Each structure stands twice: as C-alpha cells, then as structure tokens.
Amino acid sequence: MDTQARTESGLSFLKRVCCSQQLSATGKWLFTFVLIGIIAGLGSILFQLLCNLGTHYLLDALAGYRPHAPAGEPELFEHTSTVFNRWILLFLPALGGIVSGWLVYTFAPEAEGHGTDAAIDAYHNKGGFIRGRVPIIKTIASAVTLTSGGSGGREGPIAQIGAGFGSFLATKLNLTDRERRIMMAAGVGAGVGSIFRAPLAGALFAAEVLYKDPEFEAEVLIPTGIASVVAYCVFCLTFGWGALFSAPDFTFTNPVELGPYVVLAFVLVGGGYLYVKTFYGVHTVFERVKAPRHLKPAIGGLCTGVIGFFLPQTLAFGYGVVQQGIYNELGLLLLLGVAFGKILTTSFSISSGGSGGVFGPSVVIGGAFGGAVGKAFEALWPGLISPGAMVIVGMAGFFTAVSNTPISTIIFVSEMTGSYHLLLPSLLVCMLCYFFSQRFTIYKEQVKNRAASAAHAGEFFVNILESYRVRDLEESIRQVHTIPEPMTFSEFKDFYTQTDQHYFPVVNDQGRLSGIFSLNDFRSVLFTPEVEALVLVKDIAGNNIISTTLSEDLHTVMNKFTRKNIDSLPVVAEDDPGRLLGMLRRREVIGFYNHKVEELNRQRDG
C-alpha cells in the first residue's frame, strides 16, 4: 500500500470513528482534542530536536559559540572543540537567512514572520483554515533561522504546527468553520504549552491572544486545555519533567518592594513600545528595499550578525541570559546591552522575512530589563529587592505590554520558572503594563474584541437583535394608508400617484386587516389596462400575511424579512391580528442595530 493510500485509509478510519453512532458527541470531541495534543507534542519534540541539531552543527561546530541553556533544557550533544570565531558568527545568520528565505518564499510565503499572528488571522478571517504545507515549511525555516544565530522564539513555529494539524483534521473530517477554528486554537495552545512546559498558560494563551481587550474566547478553553495537557505529557516523556528555568525560592514579604516593581512596570511599557515600533519599523524598511524577497532575510541576518559580533548574547534563543539573570550572575551594562540588542536582532531576523516567534525574545528582553532595574535598586538600596525576582516579574510584564495577554502571561512565567511566590508583584506589574500599553501590540492581527471579529459577526448580530423587541422601535412604526377591499385597480392607480408607500395593507368593511400587497404584485395588472376596471385590490392582495407584534424580538423579525425577501412588515395587536398598528421597515431594524453596536463600542472604548 503506497503512502497516499495509507493516508486515505487513515482518514477514512478517523471519519468512521468520529461519526460512529456508538460514540457520543462528547466522546468524539475528546478523541479529537487528544489526537491534536499528541500530534502537537510530537511536533514540539521534532522542533526541539531540530533546534538542538542546528545549534550543535552551526553555532557550536562552525563558530565555536555555545550559548548558555536554561536549567530545564539539558544539552543533547557534547560540545565540539571549535574555537570561538566572531567572524564566522558575523556571517552565519546571513547564511541561515538565505536558506530560510528560499524555503519560505518558494513553498509557503505565508510562513514568513512570527507564526502566531498568522494563526490569529486564520481564526478571525479564514475560518481557521491553514494550508497543510505551512507548518512543515515553518518548522524547517524557523529551525534554520534560529540555530544559525537569528533571534526569535519557538512559540510561533510550534503554534503553527499545532494549528496546522487542527485545521487539517477539521478540513478532512468536513467540519464547520466554527469547529475548525476551535481545533486550530486547540493546536496553538497544545504546541505552545508543551514546548514551554506550561500547559495551563498555553491553554489560556490560545484563548486570550486573539483579542486586544481583556477577553477570552470561552469556547476554546476546554479544548485547548485538554490538548495542551496531552501535548505537555508527550513532550516531557521525551525531554524530562520540570520547569524550563530554575529559580531560587523568591518570596514577597514587604509591601515596600512594590515601589521598585511600579518603576519596573513603566520601564517595561517604554521598552515594549520601543520593541513594537522597532519591529514594524524594520518591517516597513525591508518592504521598501529593492531586492528579491528571497534575499531580504539574508540582509536581515547580516544586520543581526553585526550586532552579534559585539554582543553574542543577543543571538539565537537567549534563554541562558534569563537563567543567569535569575541567579544575579550578570552586570547592569550587559543586561541593558542584551535588552536593547535583542530588540534589534529580533527585528532584523523576523521583520526582514525570517521565520521565528516573538514570545521567546520578549521573555529575554523583559528579563534583561527587569534584571537591570533590579541591579540599579540593589546599588541604591542594598537588600531592598532581589534582581533575580525582578527578572522573573520583568519577563511577565514585558510580554503583557507587547501582547495584551496579562492573565496567561502571569501563568506562563510562573510555570516556566516553577515559582508561584511572585504572583502578587507579577499581577501588579502586568496590570499596569496592560493598562498603559493598549495602543500598541506585537500581534497586529489581534482584533479589539468579539464584536470586531469576523468569526463572530453573525453571532453578535443575533445576540444584539435577540435582546430587543419591536416595541423598542415603536417610534419607527409608520402609520400608512389602508386600502379597502372593494377599491378597483383604476381607483388604486389614482391613489398610488399621491403616496410614497411601497406596501399596501388591505382592510375589509370592518376595517380589519385582510391582506397586503406590494409594488411587485400589481405590475402584471398595470400593463393590461383593459381589465383595470374589473380587478379589485382584494384580488391582488395575498391573504397569507406575514406580520409581527410589539413583543416579538428583532431577530425573529429579521428572519421574516429575509424569508420572503420583503422590506416592510405589518405590526398588529397582540390579542387581535386583524388590528393594524402600522408598518415596520427593514431599514429601521438595521439602523437600530447599527446604533446599538456604536453605543456598545463607545462604552467599551470609554
């Protein structure tokens, strides 16, 4: 059996399992989310191995550069005996940029940049659809970029691996756009939660990163939670259990410490603003550069190499800097150099068209800023606060400032360091950072809230309309002229020339509503003048009247408008369908909806 046949056979098996009458809907979804978690976990393992291989054979064997690793990531290969060579390190990121650029722009141009933004865009605007080749190209291109010295993170590639499989599985099982979006988000949470050893934070991140407002995508929380736990277990069975970083047992016992943390928050907001503006400023510059797209990542890599020539700690992942900072092993000037240098190397590596994530560099930059502020306070007021604690809180606050994800980020850093003793200062710093940084974000595909998401446009329309009744538009109900049943068409023509009505209610001799007709209904008679004196309006009017009442909700009213493609409905009394109160037009209902949406947006913005 060839590969294609085996793949089709496997998909047929999945369809049979997911559609089996013996499985409940809950069991079907549980199976699906566990499967996504397994694939995302395996994807994290593959990406981690590629990164270790690339680091060993490129940075170590070629340039003799051996960056420190976090405590939770033991070395898989013994170091080579290559002597450190800055000149090779200068050109190595450019070489990686050439390979990465060729891969991306030849096979999957949408894999450029940081992958989380692509997943966010797919959720809001593409029904959760991601091309099957994108995760594969993203994985290889990111591994090449990062292990040749390019500055970036692992969450972007692994997010696209998980999201891509979730989207692929939903497409092959012929699921709806909503179900595909949920499965895609589950893949994002599973991938990020596993490779950073933070399953709870990964699940929350996938639900929170979609919006700028402090809002969660509630329908994806349980799926991402299940998938993230499974992926984390799969990953840790291979690379061992425990947190990514090792940290002393920091504690918060003195409210006076909140002063330095407040200062740190404002430093992080300023640094976050600089990071975002630099990142997209470099992107704008490279868009204007007159060079083939394949070569732009190489140019960005060369700029990265120039900085790395003088400050190698700004290259590749940089997690070792954070680990050293937590144990207060770095000086103030080096920490500041890493913070500002990492902003530049990340911008050159990713914004030029290279491939990698932005969460990892944010952790390093925030940790370096935190350590620098901590060192400054240590010099001014010895013993007041630990610089290592400021590193941990800085990691959380900085990413909050650039991503609008305060809740998941607090949990992220706590899980990544295995330390929950700094939750209180982390909460303060993250809330301040979020409050003062809402005007910028590193994730440009984020939308403000659910109301602004194309994925929820229909749901939001329904929710608004279901909340209001026809009586809320009572002032918009128009009083119209009624037409008596005995009126001839000739008489109606004289009446029609004096009115702007388009719908005409017909009443019997007791004045009760008996029918209704529109302009379209009398066109056939209009062009047969020989019968005008014989035809009565009751012959034209339909007696199958679609009407509404003051207590009916506007969603039901809109359904009535669209069911028969009509623009006006008679409003009748609750207890007497024959008593006409007036006519309600579709345009009034739509105008009312738009007004309510504007009100809600003003309330949110205010």
Secondary structure, 3 states (H helix, E strand, C coil): CCHHHHHHHHHHHHHHHHHCCCCCHHHHHHHHHHHHHHHHHHHHHHHHHHHHHHHHHHHHCCCCCCCCCCCCCCCCCCCCCCCCCHHHHHHHHHHHHHHHHHHHHHHCHHHCECHHHHHHHHHHHCCCCCCCHHHHHHHHHHHHHHHCCCCCECHHHHHHHHHHHHHHHHHHCCCCHHHHHHHHHHHHHHHHHHHCCCHHHHHHHHHHCCECCCCCCHHHHHHHHHHHHHHHHHHHHHHCCCCCCCCCCCCCCCHHHHHHHHHHHHHHHHHHHHHHHHHHHHHHHHHHCCCCHHHHHHHHHHHHHHHHHHCHHHCCCCHHHHHHHHCCCCCHHHHHHHHHHHHHHHHHHHHCCCECECHHHHHHHHHHHHHHHHHHHHHHCCCCCCHHHHHHHHHHHHHHHHHCCHHHHHHHHHHHHCCCCCHHHHHHHHHHHHHCCCCCCCCCCCECCHHHCHHHHHHHHHHHHHCCEHHHHHHHCECCCCEECCCEHHHHHHHHCCCCCCEEEEECCCCCEEEEEEHHHHHHHHCCHHHCCCCEHHHHCECCCCCECCCCEHHHHHHHHHHCCCCEEEEECCCCCCCEEEEEEHHHHHHHHHHHHHHHHHHHHC
